[in-house]
Amino acid sequence: MDAVVKKFPDFAEDRQASRPSRAEAEAAVETLLRWIGEDPGREGLRETPARVVKAYEELFGGYKLQPGDVLGRTFADVSGYDDMVLVKDIDFHSHCEHHMVPIIGKAHIAYMPDNRVLGLSKIARLVDIYGRRLQTQESMTAQIAAALASLLKPRGVAVLLEAEHMCMSMRGIRTKGSTTITTSFQGVFAEDAGLKDRFLSLSGYKA
């Protein structure tokens, strides 16, 4: 399982060391404004470079966090509970790594506990960490599943993401309303077709 997690490394210290300064980031935004034909000096755009950089700090804040920061604490007092734990309809926003435009969707995540459980908000925070990075939906699905399986060590993990990609809706083919579905099943969810179908049914997904 550790080998799987290593496919999706977290934000590296050497990247932090090579980060441009805030002033350089703002200058890059100003360059883009000029490139699209705008005048960065006009009243409505004078503060735009600073605002964009501040917004990016929030939108891409997932690079500053690690899955272990939110999944580190688990609870063993579960009164013998050993059935599926499902958190569904987790709203997330991410950005396509190819065009840097939004991905907007919902995540449905379940695990089969092995004597230990997570606080329910931890799962939503895990989705948020990976969402606030440049992504493909396929990678994000695999990253969430791998992190949950590695750090919690449950008997199984199921992840389903459904999202609309603005790179398809706003540009290119412009297929507004098209939804992409990706899944990852590990452990007993991969082995037991009935359990997988139950997860999909409870998530509200109909094939």
Buried (B, 14 or more C-beta within 10 A) or exposed (E): EEEBBEEBEBEEEEEEEEEEEEEEBBBBBBEEBEEEEBEBEEEEBEEBBBEBBBEBEEBBBBBEBBBEEBBEEBEEEEEEEEEBBBBBEBEBEBBBEEBEBBBBBBBBBBBBBEBBBBEEEBBBBBBBBBBBBBBBBEBBBBBBBBBBBBBBBBBBBBBBBBBBBBBBBEEEEEEEEEEBEBBBBBBBBBEBEEBBEBBBEBBEBEE
